[in-house]
Amino acid sequence: MSSTEKPISKIIRERRATPSFDGTPIPEKDLKQILSAGLHAPSGYNMQPWRFIVVRNPEQKKRLRGASFNQAKVEEASVMIVACGDADGWRNGDLEEMLRMGREGGMTESYAAQAKETIPNYLSNHPNMPMWLNRHVMIAFTHMMLMAEALGYDTAPMEGFEEVKVREVLKLPLSYHVVALLGIGHLMGPDKHNGGRFDMARTVFDEEYGKPMRL
Ligand SMILES: Cc1cc2nc3c(=O)[nH]c(=O)nc-3n(C[C@H](O)[C@H](O)[C@H](O)COP(=O)(O)O)c2cc1C
């Protein structure tokens, strides 16, 4: 961690969904660190089904804004990251690449042989592929959001977009699902109010449903 990076507890406490950005560009080394943080996320069988489209070009941001209910911050953000999941990555080389890297890191041949059977079985029959993709993509997305905040940027997660239009703007293949948009930049004007969070006793249960957790 560089001495200027914010600690995670502070980020979690103080992060707000940024209402407006000033558009100043992000240095490539910071962008690389943010993207890499996402790619370090965990995933089932290490299948890493996430895909990200990085949008910085002003014209492309304008088009993306048109696909996002005209939300101004899509155009104002220094970088927009469009987080997608690829339903067919595992069919198109990801499985082999995962096994190759795994072997390099010490995966046993018996695990690799089993994974080669189990994973295609599991994914070709998955009852809810969009949910499977969403589950993984949002972890990587959150890694990126928190890393951007750690580096001193402000962030805006967004689900306000029309998938059909986003697909068209970004020329996405059919196997891609658009999961969420992440705006990164520097806050312009006042920050959003803190909306607060439900008490733990409302949302966390102790051992079984119905027993509110109190710590
Ligand atoms: C997945 C997700 C999608 C969101 N979509 C939008 C959006 O499209 N537009 C917007 O203005 N805010 C959006 N938000 C921001 C939320 O409104 C905000 O996180 C929430 O009000 C809590 O505020 P806070 O993040 O500042 O604590 C989204 C947040 C998340 C996590």
The ligand as a Tripos MOL2 file, in Angstrom:
@<TRIPOS>MOLECULE
LIG
   31    33     1     0     0
SMALL
NO_CHARGES

@<TRIPOS>ATOM
      1 C1        -25.7170   -1.5440   -8.1720 C.3       1 LIG1
      2 C2        -26.0170   -0.1080   -7.9200 C.ar      1 LIG1
      3 C3        -26.6910    0.6160   -8.8830 C.ar      1 LIG1
      4 C4        -26.9240    1.9900   -8.7200 C.ar      1 LIG1
      5 N1        -27.4830    2.7080   -9.7440 N.ar      1 LIG1
      6 C5        -27.5410    4.0610   -9.6670 C.ar      1 LIG1
      7 C6        -27.9170    4.8200  -10.7850 C.ar      1 LIG1
      8 O1        -28.1740    4.3140  -11.8810 O.2       1 LIG1
      9 N2        -27.9840    6.1600  -10.6450 N.ar      1 LIG1
     10 C7        -27.6690    6.7830   -9.4850 C.ar      1 LIG1
     11 O2        -27.7380    8.0100   -9.4200 O.2       1 LIG1
     12 N3        -27.2730    6.0730   -8.3950 N.ar      1 LIG1
     13 C8        -27.1860    4.7260   -8.4630 C.ar      1 LIG1
     14 N4        -26.7220    4.0050   -7.3960 N.ar      1 LIG1
     15 C9        -26.2940    4.6980   -6.1760 C.3       1 LIG1
     16 C10       -27.2530    4.4430   -5.0170 C.3       1 LIG1
     17 O3        -28.3780    5.2500   -5.1540 O.3       1 LIG1
     18 C11       -26.4960    4.7260   -3.7170 C.3       1 LIG1
     19 O4        -25.4240    3.8110   -3.5960 O.3       1 LIG1
     20 C12       -27.4040    4.5840   -2.5040 C.3       1 LIG1
     21 O5        -28.3720    5.6080   -2.5060 O.3       1 LIG1
     22 C13       -26.6330    4.6740   -1.1990 C.3       1 LIG1
     23 O6        -25.8720    5.8530   -1.1690 O.3       1 LIG1
     24 P1        -24.2980    5.8130   -0.8930 P.3       1 LIG1
     25 O7        -23.6980    4.8550   -1.8700 O.co2     1 LIG1
     26 O8        -23.8400    7.2210   -1.1450 O.co2     1 LIG1
     27 O9        -24.1350    5.3980    0.5100 O.co2     1 LIG1
     28 C14       -26.5260    2.6290   -7.5260 C.ar      1 LIG1
     29 C15       -25.8740    1.8760   -6.5400 C.ar      1 LIG1
     30 C16       -25.6170    0.5410   -6.7370 C.ar      1 LIG1
     31 C17       -24.8590   -0.2270   -5.6840 C.3       1 LIG1
@<TRIPOS>BOND
     1     1     2 1
     2     2     3 ar
     3     2    30 ar
     4     3     4 ar
     5     4     5 ar
     6     4    28 ar
     7     5     6 ar
     8     6     7 ar
     9     6    13 1
    10     7     8 2
    11     7     9 ar
    12     9    10 ar
    13    10    11 2
    14    10    12 ar
    15    12    13 ar
    16    13    14 ar
    17    14    15 1
    18    14    28 ar
    19    15    16 1
    20    16    17 1
    21    16    18 1
    22    18    19 1
    23    18    20 1
    24    20    21 1
    25    20    22 1
    26    22    23 1
    27    23    24 1
    28    24    25 2
    29    24    26 1
    30    24    27 1
    31    28    29 ar
    32    29    30 ar
    33    30    31 1
@<TRIPOS>SUBSTRUCTURE
     1 LIG1         1 GROUP 0 **** ****
